[in-house]
Amino acid sequence: MTTIQWFPGHMAKARREVTEKLKQIDVVFELVDARVPLSSRNPMIDVLVSHKPRLILLNKADLADPYITEQWSRYFQGKGFKVISIDSQTGKGTEKIPTVAKELAVDLLEKLKAKGMKPRAIRALILGIPNVGKSTLINRLAKKKIAKTGDRPGITKQQQWIKVGSELELLDTPGILWPKFEDQIVGLRLAATGAIKDEILDFQDVAVFLLKYLKEQYPKPLMERFKLTEINEDVIELFDAIGRNRGLLMSGGYIDYDKAAELILREFRSCKIGKISLEKPE
Ligand SMILES: Nc1nc2c(ncn2[C@@H]2O[C@H](COP(=O)(O)OP(=O)(O)OP(=O)(O)O)[C@@H](O)[C@H]2O)c(=O)[nH]1
């Protein structure tokens, strides 16, 4: 996971670097987390890449609620975007990317043709906030390990194009942009997915937020995973029940809330509670 601290200077620099990269490319692949598609978008993305055709990739779809991911696809399509839901780890869905990229660049290809030029490969850039899966997707499309997790704003390296089939080329370094910070709920959603480091937000707060959400939206999977006989309205009671059932006790028989919070977050992130989305379209 990234170590970037997004101070204003770093944001300005990331923005400059992305603007520089955009000059070389035809289409943008905006990568978001399918569990939190709006919270995991950069707040300035629409302004920054307004002049480029864009494909929205709902990544980590293997972890998200398929029914809600479908709703998100329709939501973004309704806003005029092309959308594909993908799992970059296994590659599921990624095979559709070259064809959709070509559809997006149709105007460009027409222009080249009109000028009597040969059609060339479409050039794409992957753009997203930290930890959303940019490197995993680049490696998947390249069919080998290319992107290092050390590729950070500020570390200059020779950029190269990766061939993805015969009609698509991908910049081997992604564009990294900062997440939204202004909204507490956005921060909690990002923290729950692991996009924000656990030291930044109190992880007990994050676990409480998650548990409140799960008890409202996913009571059945929650009960099954933690062998609960009922969903208690009081979150502390829920913590207690989970802690007791898993034997997370301190001396004196008190529940170890730190351990219980850690467990809830870990099991959510590793999909053990189920395929869960933390955000729904309005
Ligand atoms: N389950 C699942 N995990 C994924 C997927 N894509 C990426 N990951 C995991 O998410 C974590 C972050 O992936 P990276 O590819 O390092 O993300 P990044 O956007 O390059 O991150 P930064 O380098 O911090 O900007 C890793 O643990 C990946 O294995 C996916 O589609 N499904």
The ligand as an ORCA input file, in Angstrom:
! r2SCAN-3c Opt
* xyz 0 1
  N      -9.686     -9.148     -4.750
  C      -9.069     -8.300     -5.570
  N      -7.935     -7.694     -5.168
  C      -7.323     -6.843     -6.028
  C      -7.826     -6.584     -7.321
  N      -6.991     -5.696     -7.922
  C      -6.014     -5.435     -7.037
  N      -6.198     -6.107     -5.898
  C      -5.375     -6.050     -4.661
  O      -5.431     -4.726     -4.180
  C      -4.198     -4.337     -3.602
  C      -3.675     -3.076     -4.256
  O      -3.352     -3.358     -5.610
  P      -2.235     -2.527     -6.404
  O      -2.251     -3.038     -7.804
  O      -0.942     -2.513     -5.664
  O      -2.891     -1.079     -6.333
  P      -2.305      0.294     -6.911
  O      -3.506      1.086     -7.347
  O      -1.256      0.049     -7.918
  O      -1.729      0.912     -5.582
  P      -0.627      2.083     -5.340
  O       0.662      1.511     -5.846
  O      -0.692      2.249     -3.874
  O      -1.071      3.286     -6.090
  C      -3.273     -5.531     -3.789
  O      -3.287     -6.289     -2.602
  C      -3.918     -6.308     -4.930
  O      -3.633     -7.691     -4.875
  C      -9.051     -7.234     -7.719
  O      -9.600     -7.041     -8.810
  N      -9.611     -8.084     -6.805
*
